[in-house]
Amino acid sequence: MNKKTMKLQINIKDNNILLVLEAETKEKIDKISFPNERNLTEKLLVLIDNLVKRNKLEINDIKNVKVKSDMADSFTTARIAKVTANIINQMKQ
């Protein structure tokens, strides 16, 4: 596994959150799924950290984080996910 080409996708669909760690080749490496229980602020970073660590990676090994959501941007869940992705991506610059 080439650590430099890892990506993380945060998918929000039907009130569920799916974190997908994938290689640049789109190969799915690992995932975590959980229901949106209005506590995303408390859970998201912890679960991202768990996903990264259980694959023997560090957050710096993630090249890019993207959010896909079926929710409008006005929903808090979508905003929290996008802000989290933006912060991780900004660390790369």
Phi, psi and omega in degrees: 000124178274110185298331185288346184248019181280144177230154176235131178242132175254110180255130177241116181211135177051041177065025174237151180246133178232120175261124183237122175264125182221155175282165180298338178282004182078004176293125179284123182267316183196164178206158173225133179237140178205153179285148175280105183249031179060030176226030183300325179302322182279331189263325194301306181296323179296316181289324174299314179299316178300316181298315181295312183294322182288349174255017177055041178242173171239160182302329179291346177280348179276118183285323187204145175238129179235153178242130171241128185218142173266006178264150174293154180298344181283346179282137183302320180302313179297319180295317179298315180298317181292320177295318178299313178298317180297320180295314180297317179295322179295331178298337183279344184273000000 
